[in-house]
Amino acid sequence: MSRLGEPREAQAVEQADWTIVSAPPLPESSFMHGFGRRLASPVAVELNSRAESNACWIESLDDGWLFLNAGWLAAIGAPPEELLQKSSLVAKRIARIEPPAARFPAFPRMAEPLAGPGWFACGSAAMAFDPICGDGTAHAVREAILASAAIRAADRGEDPARLRAHYEARLIAGFERHLIQCRPFYSSGGDGPWWRAELQAIEQGIEWCRARLLAHGPFLYRLNGLDLDVI
């Protein structure tokens, strides 16, 4: 992958033929779309004697859900103190709770466009996933493989614009699959306004993906090992 350039101390990044944008900020031409409003708060906790240290618990509540595992609590939706006041499963297993470290978005997000002349967005710069599914790391690896394959294909003479279109279509298809996997969690987690609003946002995201995949048309390449072949 010599076309990506040498490390920063040996050669300026601007001299490389391609840039992989792996974290914000995105190029000015790109915008991050979000599908939902839920926030997550990670909190360190001390379990009490009734809590099995090798188990984890997930509890849905009217305005969010809790995930407790190995001394950490994730509160998604309302702040942790509000969710714990309503909890009948997780709260009774906690002896002490630290103040929340931060709050960050926990709803699916995707950049548009995902690529442009000389650059590909990858990892957290390309998209973010709902933590309920644990899809993020696997998708980031796939994105890296596909971006590097596209750069090699461009280096051997394939049309960069077609390669960028294929990269975008594949990532959009993966994002759509993620949203479809999230759908049953939010359709069965609860029936209150919070759950209905988040489910509606997921449905909007699925329609957004399908409209863009329809505009892209059929896939143009097939990944063969670590290389792209024309279909």
RODO-2510 file (C-alpha; in nm, 4 decimals, decimal comma):
residues 231
     n   res          X          Y          Z
     1     m     0,0000     0,0000     0,0000
     2     s     0,2866     0,2385    -0,0821
     3     r     0,0392     0,4706    -0,2570
     4     l    -0,1040     0,5666     0,0794
     5     g     0,2174     0,7474     0,1657
     6     e     0,4828     0,7191     0,4355
     7     p     0,4284     0,7871     0,8079
     8     r     0,3760     1,1516     0,9000
     9     e     0,7313     1,2011     1,0269
    10     a     0,8823     1,0751     0,7005
    11     q     0,6478     1,2312     0,4441
    12     a     0,3596     1,4771     0,4554
    13     v     0,0194     1,3104     0,4228
    14     e    -0,0742     1,5593     0,1490
    15     q     0,1814     1,3938    -0,0834
    16     a    -0,0059     1,0637    -0,0868
    17     d    -0,2285     0,9736    -0,3812
    18     w    -0,5087     0,8597    -0,1475
    19     t    -0,6319     0,9619     0,1947
    20     i    -0,8214     0,7261     0,4252
    21     v    -1,0377     0,9403     0,6553
    22     s    -1,0781     0,7155     0,9597
    23     a    -1,2061     0,9690     1,2132
    24     p    -1,3802     1,3068     1,2060
    25     p    -1,3611     1,5680     1,0688
    26     l    -1,4948     1,4628     0,7308
    27     p    -1,4184     1,6531     0,4100
    28     e    -1,6421     1,9589     0,3759
    29     s    -1,8383     1,7882     0,0965
    30     s    -1,9571     1,5109     0,3304
    31     f    -2,2429     1,5187     0,5824
    32     m    -2,3225     1,2737     0,8633
    33     h    -2,6853     1,1541     0,8628
    34     g    -2,8289     1,0304     1,1928
    35     f    -3,1261     0,8007     1,2527
    36     g    -3,2398     0,8428     1,6104
    37     r    -3,1698     1,0643     1,9105
    38     r    -3,0626     0,8184     2,1807
    39     l    -2,7548     0,8906     2,3912
    40     a    -2,5417     0,6476     2,5910
    41     s    -2,3792     0,6997     2,9304
    42     p    -2,1025     0,4584     3,0412
    43     v    -2,0776     0,4340     3,4201
    44     a    -1,8398     0,2420     3,6457
    45     v    -2,0274     0,0467     3,9144
    46     e    -1,9573    -0,1880     4,2030
    47     l    -2,1695    -0,5025     4,2045
    48     n    -2,3247    -0,6271     4,5274
    49     s    -2,3081    -0,9799     4,6663
    50     r    -2,6258    -1,0878     4,4845
    51     a    -2,4815    -1,0134     4,1402
    52     e    -2,2961    -1,2893     3,9554
    53     s    -1,9649    -1,1407     3,8413
    54     n    -1,9556    -1,3534     3,5235
    55     a    -2,3053    -1,2605     3,4000
    56     c    -2,4545    -0,9641     3,2170
    57     w    -2,8027    -0,8138     3,2301
    58     i    -3,0071    -0,6116     2,9838
    59     e    -3,3257    -0,4372     3,0940
    60     s    -3,5677    -0,2324     2,8845
    61     l    -3,7554     0,0554     3,0470
    62     d    -4,0061     0,3161     2,9330
    63     d    -3,7458     0,5627     2,8064
    64     g    -3,4356     0,3553     2,7379
    65     w    -3,2434     0,0432     2,8290
    66     l    -2,9642    -0,0668     3,0624
    67     f    -2,6731    -0,3038     3,0043
    68     l    -2,4714    -0,4230     3,3054
    69     n    -2,1560    -0,6303     3,2743
    70     a    -1,8224    -0,6703     3,4575
    71     g    -1,8441    -0,3572     3,6696
    72     w    -1,9729    -0,1310     3,3938
    73     l    -2,3194     0,0001     3,3268
    74     a    -2,4326     0,1417     2,9935
    75     a    -2,7463     0,3540     3,0089
    76     i    -2,9022     0,4259     2,6687
    77     g    -3,1819     0,6812     2,6453
    78     a    -3,2514     0,8720     2,9656
    79     p    -2,9625     0,9472     3,2063
    80     p    -2,8513     0,6500     3,4218
    81     e    -2,9905     0,7874     3,7464
    82     e    -3,3368     0,8190     3,5904
    83     l    -3,3309     0,4713     3,4389
    84     l    -3,2040     0,3107     3,7599
    85     q    -3,4920     0,4621     3,9586
    86     k    -3,7308     0,2622     3,7389
    87     s    -3,5190    -0,0538     3,7192
    88     s    -3,6347    -0,3798     3,8789
    89     l    -3,3561    -0,6041     3,7396
    90     v    -3,0303    -0,4095     3,7102
    91     a    -3,0550    -0,1629     4,0014
    92     k    -3,0773    -0,4317     4,2710
    93     r    -2,7420    -0,5773     4,1580
    94     i    -2,5491    -0,2512     4,2029
    95     a    -2,3913    -0,1565     4,5365
    96     r    -2,2262     0,1699     4,4268
    97     i    -2,2250     0,3813     4,1138
    98     e    -1,9725     0,6386     3,9937
    99     p    -2,0762     0,9615     3,8193
   100     p    -2,1255     0,9170     3,4433
   101     a    -1,8020     0,9682     3,2508
   102     a    -1,9701     1,1192     2,9445
   103     r    -2,2741     1,1034     2,7167
   104     f    -2,2331     1,0244     2,3498
   105     p    -2,4611     0,9441     2,0534
   106     a    -2,5725     0,5803     2,0390
   107     f    -2,7915     0,5985     1,7295
   108     p    -2,6824     0,4770     1,3828
   109     r    -2,5125     0,7395     1,1664
   110     m    -2,3680     0,7386     0,8160
   111     a    -2,1706     0,9875     0,6077
   112     e    -2,2734     1,0970     0,2599
   113     p    -2,0748     1,0841     0,0389
   114     l    -1,8440     0,8125     0,1699
   115     a    -1,5733     0,8783    -0,0879
   116     g    -1,4487     1,1461    -0,3231
   117     p    -1,1557     1,2139    -0,5568
   118     g    -0,8511     1,0835    -0,3717
   119     w    -1,0226     0,9821    -0,0461
   120     f    -1,2340     0,7163     0,1242
   121     a    -1,4122     0,7466     0,4600
   122     c    -1,3625     0,4423     0,6815
   123     g    -1,4400     0,3416     1,0408
   124     s    -1,6033     0,6023     1,2636
   125     a    -1,5698     0,8661     0,9902
   126     a    -1,7903     0,6556     0,7600
   127     m    -2,0597     0,5279     0,9939
   128     a    -2,1497     0,4516     1,3541
   129     f    -2,3613     0,1674     1,4849
   130     d    -2,6075     0,1100     1,7659
   131     p    -2,4219    -0,0690     2,0502
   132     i    -2,7147    -0,3096     2,0907
   133     c    -2,5831    -0,5165     1,7981
   134     g    -2,2040    -0,5014     1,8410
   135     d    -2,1493    -0,4633     1,4651
   136     g    -1,8989    -0,1781     1,4596
   137     t    -1,5619    -0,3534     1,4713
   138     a    -1,6471    -0,6134     1,2064
   139     h    -1,7808    -0,3464     0,9704
   140     a    -1,4696    -0,1306     1,0172
   141     v    -1,2499    -0,4251     0,9174
   142     r    -1,4625    -0,4878     0,6074
   143     e    -1,4439    -0,1199     0,5140
   144     a    -1,0641    -0,1214     0,5419
   145     i    -1,0376    -0,4311     0,3215
   146     l    -1,2719    -0,2836     0,0611
   147     a    -1,1040     0,0592     0,0589
   148     s    -0,7584    -0,0927     0,0147
   149     a    -0,8890    -0,3202    -0,2629
   150     a    -1,0424    -0,0182    -0,4380
   151     i    -0,7134     0,1721    -0,4207
   152     r    -0,5245    -0,1229    -0,5681
   153     a    -0,7841    -0,1493    -0,8448
   154     a    -0,7465     0,2224    -0,9237
   155     d    -0,3692     0,1786    -0,9311
   156     r    -0,4017    -0,0894    -1,1998
   157     g    -0,6241     0,1308    -1,4152
   158     e    -0,9852     0,0856    -1,3021
   159     d    -1,2091     0,3952    -1,3121
   160     p    -1,1842     0,5693    -0,9697
   161     a    -1,5393     0,7055    -0,9981
   162     r    -1,6809     0,3552    -1,0499
   163     l    -1,4726     0,2251    -0,7614
   164     r    -1,6011     0,5005    -0,5307
   165     a    -1,9598     0,4238    -0,6338
   166     h    -1,9095     0,0549    -0,5587
   167     y    -1,7510     0,1321    -0,2214
   168     e    -2,0450     0,3538    -0,1255
   169     a    -2,3041     0,0995    -0,2389
   170     r    -2,1437    -0,1817    -0,0394
   171     l    -2,1223     0,0280     0,2761
   172     i    -2,4813     0,1461     0,2402
   173     a    -2,5939    -0,2164     0,2011
   174     g    -2,4088    -0,3084     0,5206
   175     f    -2,5603    -0,0144     0,7048
   176     e    -2,9072    -0,1191     0,5904
   177     r    -2,8470    -0,4708     0,7260
   178     h    -2,7459    -0,3209     1,0596
   179     l    -3,0654    -0,1152     1,0784
   180     i    -3,2749    -0,4210     0,9929
   181     q    -3,1010    -0,6111     1,2751
   182     c    -3,1763    -0,3243     1,5166
   183     r    -3,5444    -0,3082     1,4206
   184     p    -3,6721    -0,6036     1,6320
   185     f    -3,4947    -0,4764     1,9448
   186     y    -3,6777    -0,1443     1,9256
   187     s    -4,0082    -0,2894     1,8101
   188     s    -4,0231    -0,5304     2,1070
   189     g    -3,8297    -0,3369     2,3733
   190     g    -4,1206    -0,1186     2,4761
   191     d    -4,4351     0,0562     2,3564
   192     g    -4,3864     0,4053     2,4961
   193     p    -4,3138     0,7285     2,3061
   194     w    -3,9340     0,6862     2,3365
   195     w    -3,9344     0,3402     2,1793
   196     r    -4,1785     0,4396     1,9052
   197     a    -3,9698     0,7448     1,8120
   198     e    -3,6466     0,5452     1,7922
   199     l    -3,8147     0,2706     1,5894
   200     q    -3,9531     0,5295     1,3494
   201     a    -3,6021     0,6695     1,3029
   202     i    -3,4724     0,3202     1,2223
   203     e    -3,7472     0,2727     0,9638
   204     q    -3,6557     0,6077     0,8083
   205     g    -3,2939     0,4967     0,7908
   206     i    -3,3878     0,1739     0,6130
   207     e    -3,5859     0,3697     0,3534
   208     w    -3,2961     0,6151     0,3155
   209     c    -3,0577     0,3272     0,2421
   210     r    -3,2933     0,1612    -0,0045
   211     a    -3,3420     0,4834    -0,2014
   212     r    -2,9677     0,5315    -0,2347
   213     l    -2,9022     0,1692    -0,3291
   214     l    -3,1671     0,1993    -0,5990
   215     a    -2,9942     0,5099    -0,7327
   216     h    -2,6546     0,3342    -0,7314
   217     g    -2,7817     0,0420    -0,9366
   218     p    -2,6189    -0,3042    -0,9380
   219     f    -2,2825    -0,3710    -0,7764
   220     l    -1,9960    -0,3168    -1,0206
   221     y    -1,7240    -0,5320    -0,8620
   222     r    -1,6807    -0,8495    -0,6607
   223     l    -1,4311    -0,8821    -0,3759
   224     n    -1,2024    -1,1770    -0,4540
   225     g    -0,9791    -1,2283    -0,1542
   226     l    -0,8256    -0,8840    -0,1024
   227     d    -0,8801    -0,7632    -0,4591
   228     l    -1,1756    -0,6365    -0,6612
   229     d    -1,2793    -0,8099    -0,9825
   230     v    -1,5139    -0,6564    -1,2392
   231     i    -1,8530    -0,8322    -1,2407
***
